[in-house]
Amino acid sequence: MRNRQNSPGAGRPLSLYDLPIGRSATVNSIQAEGITRRRMMDLGLLPGTRVEALRAGPAGDPKAYRIRGAVIAFRKEEAHQVLIDFKGE
């Protein structure tokens, strides 16, 4: 059985950037403000939306995600502003 303290996100909210490649999660909230928040919402990133991490750039940034059937890339700074529910699905 997996130790809860060693599981991803234990004790802190997990961000979209922390989602492992090939895994899916549900958006919990968007912490971004202003134009960045508006852009994310316009792209379909809303609480309750299912997101899948597809691939990462050579240095791990940006990362590409499948959101509502579209592939969208976010930089590390942007992805850290999206909190997710990830249960090792």
N, C-alpha and C positions, 0 to 999 in steps of 0.2 A: 504494500500500500504506500502511496506517495505521501511524503511529509508535507503538510499544508504550508509550512514556513518556507520550504524550498521551491514551491510551485510558482510559476510566473505570476506576478502581480500580488503575491501574498502581502497583506499589510498596506498596500497602496493601490490606487486606481491604475489600471493598465491603459497605456495610450495606444493609438493605432500604430505608431512606429514600433511598438513592442510585439505586435502580432507576427508570429512566425510565418515565413513564406509557405504557401500551400494550405494555410489554415484560415478558417472563417470566424467571424465574431459579429456581434451586434453593437451598433453605435449606442452609447449611453447618453453622452452629452458632448456639446461643442464648447470649448472654453475660449476659442478665438473671439475677437471683437472686430467691429468695424467692417472694412471692405473684405478682409480675409474670411470672416464669418459669413458674410453675404455670398462670397464666391463659393465657399464650401456648400452652403445650402442650395445655391443655384445649380450646383453639380449633382444634387440629389443626396448629399450627405446630411441626413436628418436622424434624430433619435429614433431608434427602432429599425433603421436600415441595416441590412445584412451586407457585410464587406468581406472580401477575400483578398489576402495578400498574395500577389502573383510573382513579383520579382523585384530585385534591388539593383541599383546601379553598381558600377565597379567598386566604389568605395562604400557601398551600402546606402548611398543617398543620391538621388531620390529613390523612393520605392513606388512601385505600381500596384494599384488595387483595382479589383473589379467591384464597381458600385452600380447597382441597378442595370447591369448588362454592359456598361461602358468601362473601359480601362482608363484610369486617371492616376497620374503621378503626383505625389506630394513630397515636398522637402521635409527633412527631419523636423525643422522648427514648426512646420504646419501640422505634421502628423502627431506631434507631441501634444497638440491642443485639442485632439479628439480622444475622448475617453470611451473605452469599449467594455463590453461584457464578454469575456473569453473564459470558457470553462474547459479548455483542452479538447474542444469539439473536433 
